Amino acid sequence: MDLHMHSHYSDGTLSPRKLMERAKEKGIDVVSLTDHDNVTGIQEMKQYADIYGVEFIPGIEISGNYGKQEFHILGYYIDHQCEELHETLETWGRIRSRQVEKMCRKLNDLGYGIYLHSILEMAKIRTIGIHLLGLALKESGYAQSIDEANKKLISKQSPAYVERENIEPREIIRVIRRSGGIPVLAHPCISKNLSYIPELVDQGLRGIEIYYPRHTEEDKTVLLQIAEKYKLLVTGGSDYHGPFGAHSEDGVEIGCVSTPKESLERMKDIISGGKENGYL
């Protein structure tokens, strides 16, 4: 079971079909496509899940920030045709576009020939965001890999980074729940700041991603204690971006970590209860 992966519709390198083929080869029985800030690949992924006999959970990963604190929230069992979800993602896409435009200017000032018009062209089938700058830097020969581009130029504390306008967690949680989904905090230990988790729980967070390739055993122990305290779902996923994508240098492979089966059953119980339990 792998509930965290990305296709070429966001910042992955494989199509939904190739992702599903790889999952089948690895013997994975349940998958979720969680592309960054878009749902374009969900119908295609579902089609191939049906063909290969793999259980599929429609998902998304929405990136936000509150001041200088960045976070990602996964949404599981979303209605990818929800009009409110689409409208909100379009609004947030304009915020990311402004960030990318400012970072292009910084890259130009630093002598890198990365221009907004080429990024917008790439974004016709992909989510617009910083990841496209990483891809453009790699394809233009300024970096050997997307990971190198991120570390060298466009991640926080790097020369071309620009803070994004706030996309607050309460709004992300709200739109996930309004689209019928279950909000789960992604890879919390990457930020090294867990103090905001109680506030997110108050805002409607229902789960926390604990089983994640970059989480240490100590991280998992701390997160399991938090999950127990706040009665949160425990999930896991590889955050697979495909060959040569983000994290590929770390040897991350689809299915390398998993979600406990009891968490999947709890998610299904939440969804089946729906409005009757006051969830949606």
C-alpha positions as CSV (number, residue, x, y, z in Angstrom):
1,M,0.0,0.0,0.0
2,D,1.5,3.3,-1.1
3,L,-0.6,6.5,-0.4
4,H,1.9,9.2,-1.6
5,M,3.1,9.5,-5.2
6,H,3.3,12.1,-8.0
7,S,2.8,11.9,-11.7
8,H,4.1,14.1,-14.6
9,Y,1.0,16.3,-14.0
10,S,2.8,17.8,-11.1
11,D,6.5,17.3,-10.4
12,G,6.8,13.5,-11.1
13,T,8.5,12.0,-14.1
14,L,6.0,9.2,-14.9
15,S,2.5,9.2,-16.4
16,P,-0.3,7.7,-14.3
17,R,-0.2,4.6,-16.5
18,K,3.5,4.1,-15.8
19,L,3.0,4.7,-12.1
20,M,0.3,2.0,-12.0
21,E,2.4,-0.4,-14.0
22,R,5.2,0.1,-11.6
23,A,2.9,-0.4,-8.6
24,K,1.6,-3.6,-10.1
25,E,5.1,-4.9,-10.7
26,K,5.9,-4.2,-7.0
27,G,2.8,-6.1,-5.8
28,I,1.2,-3.0,-4.3
29,D,-2.5,-3.5,-3.8
30,V,-3.6,0.0,-2.8
31,V,-2.3,3.3,-4.2
32,S,-3.2,7.0,-4.1
33,L,-2.1,9.6,-6.6
34,T,-1.3,12.8,-4.6
35,D,-0.1,15.3,-7.2
36,H,0.8,18.7,-5.9
37,D,-2.1,21.2,-6.1
38,N,-4.0,19.6,-9.0
39,V,-6.3,16.6,-9.7
40,T,-5.6,16.3,-13.5
41,G,-4.2,12.8,-13.3
42,I,-6.9,11.2,-11.1
43,Q,-9.3,10.0,-13.8
44,E,-6.4,8.5,-15.8
45,M,-5.0,6.8,-12.7
46,K,-8.4,5.4,-11.8
47,Q,-8.7,4.0,-15.4
48,Y,-5.5,2.0,-15.1
49,A,-6.1,1.0,-11.5
50,D,-9.3,-0.7,-12.8
51,I,-7.4,-2.4,-15.6
52,Y,-4.6,-3.7,-13.3
53,G,-6.9,-4.6,-10.4
54,V,-5.4,-2.2,-7.9
55,E,-7.5,-0.4,-5.3
56,F,-7.2,3.4,-6.0
57,I,-7.8,6.3,-3.6
58,P,-8.2,9.7,-5.3
59,G,-5.9,12.2,-3.6
60,I,-4.0,15.5,-3.7
61,E,-1.1,17.2,-1.8
62,I,-1.7,20.9,-1.3
63,S,1.3,23.0,-0.3
64,G,0.8,26.0,2.0
65,N,2.6,28.3,4.3
66,Y,1.9,30.4,7.3
67,G,4.6,33.1,7.5
68,K,7.9,31.3,7.1
69,Q,6.5,27.9,8.1
70,E,5.9,25.7,5.0
71,F,3.7,22.6,5.2
72,H,2.0,20.1,2.9
73,I,-1.4,18.6,3.5
74,L,-2.6,15.4,1.8
75,G,-6.3,14.9,1.0
76,Y,-7.6,11.4,0.6
77,Y,-10.9,10.3,-1.0
78,I,-11.5,13.7,-2.5
79,D,-14.1,14.4,-5.1
80,H,-11.8,15.5,-7.9
81,Q,-14.8,17.0,-9.8
82,C,-15.8,19.3,-6.9
83,E,-16.3,22.8,-8.3
84,E,-15.2,24.5,-5.1
85,L,-12.0,22.5,-5.1
86,H,-11.2,23.5,-8.7
87,E,-11.9,27.2,-8.1
88,T,-9.7,27.2,-4.9
89,L,-6.8,25.5,-6.7
90,E,-7.0,28.0,-9.5
91,T,-6.8,30.9,-7.0
92,W,-3.8,29.3,-5.3
93,G,-2.2,28.7,-8.7
94,R,-2.2,32.4,-9.3
95,I,-0.3,32.9,-5.9
96,R,2.3,30.3,-7.0
97,S,2.6,32.0,-10.4
98,R,3.5,35.3,-8.7
99,Q,6.2,33.5,-6.7
100,V,7.6,31.8,-9.7
101,E,7.7,35.1,-11.6
102,K,9.7,36.8,-8.9
103,M,12.1,33.8,-8.7
104,C,12.6,33.9,-12.4
105,R,13.8,37.5,-12.1
106,K,16.2,36.5,-9.3
107,L,17.6,33.7,-11.4
108,N,18.0,36.1,-14.4
109,D,19.9,38.5,-12.1
110,L,22.1,35.7,-11.1
111,G,22.9,34.9,-14.7
112,Y,20.6,31.9,-15.3
113,G,18.5,32.0,-18.5
114,I,15.3,30.7,-17.0
115,Y,12.3,32.8,-18.2
116,L,8.6,33.0,-17.1
117,H,7.2,32.3,-20.6
118,S,9.0,28.9,-20.8
119,I,7.8,28.0,-17.3
120,L,4.2,28.9,-18.2
121,E,4.5,26.7,-21.3
122,M,5.6,23.8,-19.1
123,A,2.7,24.5,-16.8
124,K,0.1,23.7,-19.5
125,I,0.0,20.1,-18.3
126,R,1.7,20.5,-14.9
127,T,1.0,22.3,-11.7
128,I,2.8,25.7,-11.8
129,G,5.3,26.0,-8.9
130,I,8.9,26.0,-7.8
131,H,9.3,22.4,-9.0
132,L,9.1,23.7,-12.6
133,L,12.1,26.0,-12.0
134,G,14.0,22.9,-10.8
135,L,13.1,21.0,-13.9
136,A,14.0,24.0,-16.2
137,L,17.4,24.4,-14.5
138,K,18.1,20.7,-15.0
139,E,17.0,20.7,-18.6
140,S,19.0,23.8,-19.4
141,G,22.1,22.2,-18.0
142,Y,22.5,24.4,-15.0
143,A,22.1,21.4,-12.7
144,Q,22.7,17.7,-13.0
145,S,19.4,16.9,-11.2
146,I,16.3,18.5,-9.8
147,D,17.6,17.8,-6.3
148,E,20.8,19.7,-7.1
149,A,18.8,22.6,-8.5
150,N,16.7,22.7,-5.4
151,K,19.6,22.7,-3.0
152,K,21.8,25.0,-5.0
153,L,19.3,27.7,-6.1
154,I,15.6,27.6,-5.3
155,S,15.0,26.0,-1.9
156,K,14.6,28.1,1.3
157,Q,17.9,30.0,2.2
158,S,19.0,29.6,-1.5
159,P,19.9,32.6,-3.6
160,A,16.8,32.7,-5.9
161,Y,14.2,31.8,-3.3
162,V,11.2,34.1,-2.7
163,E,8.6,33.7,0.1
164,R,5.1,32.9,-1.2
165,E,2.0,34.7,-0.1
166,N,0.3,32.9,2.7
167,I,-1.9,29.9,1.9
168,E,-3.1,29.1,5.4
169,P,-3.6,25.6,6.8
170,R,-7.2,26.2,7.9
171,E,-8.2,27.0,4.3
172,I,-6.4,23.9,2.9
173,I,-8.1,21.7,5.5
174,R,-11.5,23.3,4.8
175,V,-11.4,22.8,1.0
176,I,-10.2,19.2,1.4
177,R,-13.1,18.4,3.7
178,R,-15.6,20.3,1.6
179,S,-14.6,18.1,-1.4
180,G,-15.3,15.0,0.7
181,G,-11.7,14.3,1.6
182,I,-9.7,13.4,4.7
183,P,-6.9,15.9,5.5
184,V,-3.6,14.4,6.6
185,L,-0.4,16.3,7.4
186,A,2.4,15.2,5.1
187,H,6.0,14.4,6.2
188,P,5.9,16.6,9.3
189,C,9.4,16.0,10.4
190,I,10.9,17.6,7.3
191,S,9.9,21.0,8.7
192,K,11.4,20.2,12.1
193,N,8.6,22.1,13.8
194,L,5.8,20.0,15.3
195,S,4.4,22.7,17.6
196,Y,1.6,23.7,15.2
197,I,0.1,20.2,15.0
198,P,-2.5,20.8,17.9
199,E,-3.7,23.9,16.1
200,L,-4.2,22.0,12.8
201,V,-6.1,19.3,14.8
202,D,-8.4,22.0,16.0
203,Q,-8.9,23.2,12.4
204,G,-10.0,19.7,11.3
205,L,-6.8,17.7,10.6
206,R,-7.6,14.0,10.7
207,G,-4.3,12.2,10.1
208,I,-0.5,12.4,10.1
209,E,2.0,10.8,7.7
210,I,4.4,8.9,9.9
211,Y,5.9,6.2,7.6
212,Y,8.0,8.2,5.2
213,P,11.4,7.5,3.7
214,R,13.1,10.5,5.3
215,H,11.7,10.0,8.8
216,T,14.1,8.5,11.3
217,E,13.1,5.9,13.9
218,E,13.1,8.6,16.5
219,D,10.8,10.8,14.3
220,K,8.4,7.9,14.0
221,T,8.3,7.3,17.7
222,V,7.6,11.0,18.4
223,L,4.9,11.1,15.7
224,L,3.2,7.9,16.9
225,Q,2.9,9.5,20.4
226,I,1.3,12.6,18.8
227,A,-1.1,10.5,16.7
228,E,-2.2,8.6,19.8
229,K,-2.7,11.8,21.9
230,Y,-4.8,13.5,19.2
231,K,-6.5,10.3,17.9
232,L,-5.1,10.9,14.4
233,L,-5.0,8.5,11.5
234,V,-1.5,7.1,10.8
235,T,-0.5,7.0,7.1
236,G,2.5,6.3,5.0
237,G,3.8,6.6,1.5
238,S,7.0,6.8,-0.5
239,D,6.5,10.3,-2.0
240,Y,7.7,8.7,-5.2
241,H,8.4,11.1,-8.1
242,G,9.7,8.6,-10.6
243,P,13.2,8.1,-12.0
244,F,15.3,11.3,-11.9
245,G,12.6,13.1,-10.0
246,A,12.8,14.7,-6.6
247,H,14.2,12.3,-4.0
248,S,15.5,9.9,-6.6
249,E,19.1,10.5,-5.5
250,D,18.0,9.1,-2.1
251,G,16.9,5.8,-3.7
252,V,13.2,6.3,-3.0
253,E,11.1,3.7,-4.7
254,I,7.4,3.2,-5.0
255,G,6.1,1.1,-2.2
256,C,9.2,1.4,0.0
257,V,7.0,2.4,3.0
258,S,3.3,1.7,3.6
259,T,0.2,2.7,5.4
260,P,-1.1,0.4,8.1
261,K,-4.2,-1.5,7.0
262,E,-6.2,-0.5,10.1
263,S,-5.7,3.2,9.0
264,L,-7.2,2.4,5.6
265,E,-10.2,0.9,7.3
266,R,-10.6,3.9,9.6
267,M,-10.5,6.2,6.5
268,K,-13.2,4.1,4.9
269,D,-15.3,4.3,8.0
270,I,-15.0,8.1,8.0
271,I,-16.0,8.4,4.4
272,S,-18.9,6.0,4.7
273,G,-20.2,7.9,7.7
274,G,-19.9,11.2,5.8
275,K,-22.6,13.8,6.6
276,E,-24.3,11.5,9.1
277,N,-21.2,11.8,11.4
278,G,-20.9,15.5,10.9
279,Y,-17.7,15.1,8.9
280,L,-18.5,16.8,5.6
